[in-house]
Amino acid sequence: DIQMTQSPSFLSASVGDRVTISCRASRTISNYLNWFQQKPGKAPRLLIFAASSLESGVPSRFSGSGSGTDFTLTINSLQPEDCATYYCYQSYDLPRTFGQGTKVEIK
Amino acid sequence: EVQLAESGGGLVKPGGSLRLSCAASGFAFSDYNMNWVRQAPGKGLEWVSFISSRSYIYYADSVKGRFTISRDNAKNSLFLQMNSLRAEDTAVYYCAKEGSNWSLDYWGQGSLVAVSS
C-alpha cells in the first residue's frame, strides 16, 4: 500500500501569510495527487487534482506542485475562511490512501 | 447539478449489520467509478472501498471480508453492506464520485454509523 505522509500536522499563521503544506508518498505516484479542504461538520471539498490543476470555483490563491513522491499545497495570502483541515490523497493505485491531515489555524 | 445523498446510517450493536445507500443524480452514474470514505469522530479521512464503472471492486484491509460494495446503475445507486460491525467502524460515511481525472470531485453529505452496545 502507498503511505501518504503530510507535514506539518498543525500550523498557525496570520491573515495574508503564505502557507505551505507538504505531502510525501512512500513510492512514486506520478501526478496522481489530490488536495482536499474540510471544514468542521462538512464534507471534504476538492481543491487540486493531478497535483497542480485547480478545481473549478476554487480561489486562485490555492496552488499545488510536485510529482513523483513529493508534493506541496500552497495558500498565497491566507484568508480567514481558509481555516480548515487539508488532506492529500493518492489516486495512483488501489487501495487509495489519504494523508493524516493538516489543521490550519488563523492567528 | 451533481448530487449524492447517503442514507441508512444509525445506531447498531457490535456484530450487527447495516446497509448504506447513496442516491446519485445529475451525471451519467454508470460511467463513473464510485468510492466510500469514512471519518471516525475527531479523526482523519479513511478510504474504505472502490467500485469501477464495470464493477471492479477493492476494499481497505480494515473492512475486507465484512463490507460489500455494490451498485445498481438502473437506479443510479451505490450501496455499502456492512456486516460484523465493530466499535471502530463508528464514523461518518461518505460516498464520493471519482471524476475523469481520478479525483473525488463530488461528495455526499455523509451518513453517521454508530456501533455501540
Interface residues (C-beta under 8 A of the other chain):
Chain A: D1 Y32 N34 F36 Q38 A43 P44 R45 L46 F49 A50 S53 E55 T85 Y87 Y89 S91 L94 P95 R96 T97 F98 G99 Q100 G101
Chain B: N35 V37 G44 L45 E46 W47 F50 Y58 Y59 A60 D61 Y94 E98 G99 N101 W102 S103 L104 D105 W107 G108 Q109 G110
